[in-house]
Amino acid sequence: MNNGRNQSNPNKGRRKQENPYKQIFLRNNPDYLKAYLDLEKQARTWRGQAQYWLAKECERRMACLLNEDIAGYKVENHSEKLFHKTNRF
């Protein structure tokens, strides 16, 4: 009896496991870990204020840190280019 469960995919509903080796760079470099956490906070703030383009820029820089691409992390698109007028501003 299958009791109404889908037996074809045993991993259904489980979280995807992150690659543990990606976090080693951040763990060994606390300055970049702090920058990563700050970017994560900024992305959450910008997304909450409907500034999705600014949040995407933060996410791009976070991905660069995860991939150990320091040159890509240091390239900043200025907020004047990415900011869009909304009802909140």
C-alpha positions as CSV (number, residue, x, y, z in Angstrom):
1,M,0.0,0.0,0.0
2,N,1.3,3.4,-0.8
3,N,-1.0,5.3,1.6
4,G,-1.5,8.2,-0.9
5,R,2.2,9.0,-1.0
6,N,4.2,9.4,-4.2
7,Q,6.8,6.7,-4.0
8,S,8.4,7.6,-7.3
9,N,10.6,10.4,-5.9
10,P,11.9,9.8,-2.4
11,N,13.6,13.3,-2.3
12,K,10.4,15.2,-3.0
13,G,9.8,17.9,-0.4
14,R,13.4,17.9,0.9
15,R,15.6,20.9,0.8
16,K,18.4,20.9,-1.7
17,Q,21.7,20.3,0.0
18,E,24.2,23.1,-0.6
19,N,27.7,22.3,-1.7
20,P,29.7,22.4,1.6
21,Y,32.9,23.4,-0.2
22,K,31.5,26.7,-1.4
23,Q,31.4,28.0,2.1
24,I,35.0,27.2,2.9
25,F,36.3,30.4,1.2
26,L,33.9,32.5,3.3
27,R,34.7,30.6,6.5
28,N,38.5,31.2,6.0
29,N,38.1,34.9,5.1
30,P,36.0,36.6,7.8
31,D,36.1,40.0,6.0
32,Y,34.4,38.6,2.9
33,L,32.0,36.7,5.1
34,K,31.0,39.9,6.7
35,A,30.6,41.5,3.3
36,Y,28.5,38.5,2.1
37,L,26.1,38.8,5.1
38,D,25.9,42.6,4.6
39,L,25.0,42.1,0.9
40,E,22.4,39.5,2.0
41,K,20.8,42.0,4.3
42,Q,20.9,44.8,1.7
43,A,19.2,42.5,-0.9
44,R,16.4,41.7,1.5
45,T,15.9,45.4,2.3
46,W,15.9,46.4,-1.4
47,R,13.5,43.6,-2.3
48,G,11.2,44.7,0.5
49,Q,11.1,48.2,-0.9
50,A,10.3,47.0,-4.4
51,Q,13.8,47.9,-5.7
52,Y,14.4,44.5,-7.4
53,W,17.2,45.8,-9.6
54,L,19.3,46.8,-6.6
55,A,18.5,43.5,-4.9
56,K,19.7,41.7,-8.1
57,E,23.0,43.6,-7.9
58,C,23.5,42.5,-4.3
59,E,22.7,38.9,-5.3
60,R,25.2,39.1,-8.2
61,R,27.9,40.3,-5.9
62,M,27.0,37.5,-3.3
63,A,27.3,34.9,-6.0
64,C,30.8,36.3,-6.9
65,L,31.9,35.8,-3.3
66,L,30.5,32.3,-3.2
67,N,32.4,31.5,-6.4
68,E,35.6,33.2,-5.1
69,D,35.5,35.8,-7.8
70,I,36.9,38.8,-5.9
71,A,37.3,40.9,-9.1
72,G,33.6,40.4,-9.9
73,Y,32.6,41.3,-6.3
74,K,34.5,44.6,-6.4
75,V,32.7,45.7,-9.6
76,E,29.8,47.9,-8.5
77,N,26.9,49.2,-10.5
78,H,26.0,52.5,-8.9
79,S,22.6,52.9,-7.4
80,E,21.8,55.9,-9.6
81,K,21.6,53.6,-12.6
82,L,19.6,50.9,-10.8
83,F,17.1,52.9,-8.7
84,H,13.6,53.2,-10.0
85,K,10.9,55.6,-8.7
86,T,8.1,53.7,-6.9
87,N,5.2,54.8,-4.8
88,R,7.3,54.2,-1.7
89,F,9.9,56.7,-2.8
